[in-house]
């Protein structure tokens, strides 16, 4: 394998692994803040128990997310130094803002929240976690602004003397129409992950508490379950609406990505939505057959018209060859793009099933003791995580073979092929070494993450009885939950 292939595998592995933690962090921070707000407003100890439980889980997830994210920055300068040289003037600005304006707020006020239960007034302590929630989402915006420049470069010009992109308008970069649709979709997806996580954990704990005869504790977890389910419903609607807006924009900005998502080889009017395609999903579309289709739906999703004409993979390939030169295959891997798009959508079924069944079983104030529902809660937990991961794979793999995709309606000279972005000074042996090392370290971190999350979830069953006095007087409670 070449350095390019290995560098792509390494960045793909570390990015997908890191992105497991990202949506839960983005969505869970506001939910923890909301749980604490409900406790401050109502004074009910049940909301405090949930705040502490999910506060622990948030801290574990946040810490692992920070650790795994640092590796990405080193890869920009090592495996992808040519890419970093090309876009560093533009790409570095939103990332610097993310560190200075967002991450510093996160880390500062997260520390105050962890250690300030006893020292800070309730209102200031509550404000700390809300500031963390705000900063987490602000951080996501800056990172998405940087990524959106790769999807749709704006606010910069190409300097032929240096061979680099140079920023001309930071406001244009931060208000890129790509980030304006990507941010709502990412955030609502994160709330879907967090809502499913809260509902799944609380549902499992509710059933276990009911089976143990702890009615009061089961009611506390029932309240958390229903809060999570409401989050799932609201965020699910947001995901659908924002996803539709993002798809329409992608049909304009990256028609090759969307044609590949449908394995639409040749353009046609009234393009159907493919439910199942078989055959050789090579980039030349040989032998592709669509077995199940919804007539006209792809055209409607792209243009709000069931009979709108759309370009296919072969059509876009010819147009790109005429514009950017023959030689490269401008289509992404069709199999990866096609199936990641469907898995992104299809895995949302887990959250939907949990919401429908959860609301039904807990109607009328009942705390269910159904063992089947407890199993459903555990089965539904990974589905939104996987959906987000496949969505990210679709976004990045569908852009290939570009690292910086061209913008035909704007700065068309700002484009960079993936093959041109890899470092020329890194040998395959070097990348193999770090790839194996990161995979082993990340595997160990995954085991630690799973053990800690499982440990503190199961400890939630003992928490109410063990710390009943502390729940009544949280100002004197020890800070063990914060470690």
C-alpha positions, 0 to 999 in steps of 0.5 A: 500500500502507498503512503496515500492509501495508508494515510487515508485509512489512518485518518478515516479510522481516527476520525470515525472513532473520534466522531463516536464521542462528538455527537453525544458530547454536543447533545448531552451537554444541554440535556445535563444543563436542562436536568439541573435546571429542572432540579433548581426550579422544582427542588425534586431530588430525582432531577438531581440524581439524573443530573449527577448520573448523566454528568458523570457520563458526559465527563467521561465522554468529553475526556475521551473525545478531547484525547482522540481529537488531538491526534487529528491535528498532528495528522494535518501537519504530518501525513497531510502536510501538502494539504496543510500548506495549501489551505492552512491560511484559511483552515487554521482561522476557524480552528484557532477560533474554536480553541480560543473562543469555544474550547477555553470556555468549555474547559474553564466552566466545566471545571467550575461546574465539576468542583463548584457544587459546594463553593458556587451559588446555585444560580452561578453553578447552573450558569456554568453548565449552560455555558459549557453547553453553549461552548460545545455547540460553538465549537462544533460550528467553528469546526464545521465552518472549516470542514465546509470550506473543503466542501465549498470553498469561499472567502479566499483566493488562490495565489499562483506564486505560492500555490496556496489558498489565501483568506480574503473574507473571514466572514464569508468563511464563517457564513458559508451556506454549506455550514449554515445547513450542515450545522443544524443537521449536525446539531439535531443529529447530536440531540437525537444521539443524546436523546436516545442515550438518555432514554435508553439508559433511563429506560433500562434503569427504570425496568431494573428499579421496577423489578426490584420494587423501588417504585420511587426510583423507577418513577425518577428514571421514567421522568428521565426516559420521557425527557429523552423520548421528547428529545428524540421526537423533536430532534428527529423532525429537525434531522429530517428537515435540515437533512432535506435542506442539506441534500438540496444544496449538495445537489447544486454544489456536489452533484457527483456526491449525490449521484453516487449516493443514488448509484444514478449512473446516467442522468434522467428526468424524474429520477427515482430513489433507490431502496436496493441496488445490486451489481458491480458498484464500480465507478463506471457503474457496470452491471448496476441494477436497481431492484426497489425504487420510489419513482421520482423521489430523488428528483423531488428531494433535489429540486422539489419537482418529481419530474426534474432532470438530474445528472448521473455519475457518467454525465458529471464525469464528462463535465468535470473532465472537460472543466478540470482535465481528463485522467482522474476518476471524479466519482467516489467509491459508489459502494461506500457512498451508496450504502453509507447514505442508506445506513445513515437514514435507516439506522434512525429506526432504532430511535424511532422504535424506542420513542414509540414503544417507550411512550406507550409503555409509560403512559398514565404514569406507569413505570414499566417493568418489561424485560423486553423493553429493557433489551430494546433500550440496550439495542437502540443505544448504538443505532444513532451513533452508527447513523452519525458515523455513516453520515460522516463517512458519506460526507467525506467519502462522497467528496472524493477524489477531492480534498478541497472540492471545486466551487464552479459558481465561485472560486473555482481555482481553489481545489485540491485532489486527495492525491496532491494533499499527502505528505511527500516526506512520509514513507509507508513504513512510517504511516504503518507504524502510527496506524498500528499504534493508534489502532491499538491505543484507541482499542484500549481507550474504547475498552476503558470508555465502555467499562466506565460508562457501564460502571456508572450506569449500573451504579445509578441503581444504587445511587438514590438509596446510598445518597438520599441525604446528599440529594436533600442537601447537595451543597455538602455532597462530596465531589466523587461524581466528578472524577 
